[in-house]
Amino acid sequence: MHWVFLTFFFGGAFLANALPHIGNGVSGRPFPTPFASPPGKGLSSATINVLWGFFNLGMAYLLIVRIGDFDLRNLAHVALVAAGMLLMALLSARIFGRLHGGQ
């Protein structure tokens, strides 16, 4: 496996992680971040969530576009980004579901 493929996978994970933080932040709702007390379980302000979400977007951009040479027409590239997004989304659903009453 080529090392650039890892950048696509982890870029997808950062991209998926950006979504709940930006979504909650712009909605004015607190949401867990690594900066909360306790980290990942306590709630951070909406402002911190927007900042953390945009940091994740920036990391996704760096990994997918700048380090990797992403081609939207290349099925392997798309599949790796999608796999990273899916894995992060499933992990987030399990972790945050326990914290917020989801199953």
Helices and strands as residue ranges (DSSP letters): H 3-26, E 31-32, E 43-44, H 46-61, I 62-67, H 75-100
